[in-house]
Amino acid sequence: ASWSQSKLLGLATQALSVAQNAPGLLTIAQAQALGTFTPVQKAVQYEVGWKQQADNWNMTLAVFHTTWANQPTPIVIFLPGGAGTSSVSQPGDSEYTGFDLEGAYKVNEFLTLNGQVGYSNGVMKRYFNRGSNESATLLPPGLPAITAVSSAGNPVRNHPEWSGSFSPVLSGEIGERMWFVRADYIYTGKHYTDYSRYNLNGARKQTNVRAGIDLLTGAMIEVFGTNIFNSKILPTTSGTTNGIGANRKIFSGPYQAFEWGVRVSASF
């Protein structure tokens, strides 16, 4: 069992700059209330775990609960007149509850099975959206753009509830040469890319394979394939913003496309 507490400095809010350039989105009074920096962040975590090992298997189970106060969350702001975009960071509170289970089982001298399952329920306990997305899409007609939309009770963005992996490994010897074949199936569950529970990013299922054999003592040649089924789901760094015709769009860095190659490694 463990308990831990950590603190981090807040981030610059940039609120006054946005209020000066876009007073219809954020007033000077609101900017002054947000301040120059968000308050000091504070995270507290409780964890209870169990480890077990036998002759041909082992496992680890951990159950946790975490609270994160004054979590800084940047909001995209579209400046008027086509002057580009900016952002405002304001504090929010969130909490996370879940478990992580991982283990390995040696079936025989050639085959080992490795696996992991994780669950984490992340919920925003206190947070108000003031960004351009909410003012353009979520607010009823007639309300001013500076009206905030509460996200209390909504899922934490880019935080999948479920994750897991399964990795069978074959290994052995040919003469005095060690060899292996490994496959990794990696699952990342669906998640929202915003605090307003508007854009949903689908579950990602990626499969990687590797196979290698010793060339000489301390030298190995390996063939590998990454994302061999070419899953095109965006990663958990995705964001959301207005697109063409004020529709909400998900944006991100590119997904990991299918890749294969040969690698030679040596140790001295």
Secondary structure, 3 states (H helix, E strand, C coil): CEEEEEEECCCECCHHHHHHHCCCCCCHHHHHHHCCECCCEEEEEEEEEEEEECCCEEEEEEEEEEEEEEEEEEEEEECHHHCCEEEEEEEEEEEEEEEEEEEEEECCCCEEEEEEEEEEEEEEEECEECCHHHHHHHCCCCCCCCCCEECCCCECCCCCCEEEEEEEEEEEEECCEEEEEEEEEEEECCEECCCCCCCEECCEEEEEEEEEEEEECCEEEEEEEECCCCCCCCCCCCEEEECHHHCEEEECCCCCCCEEEEEEEECC
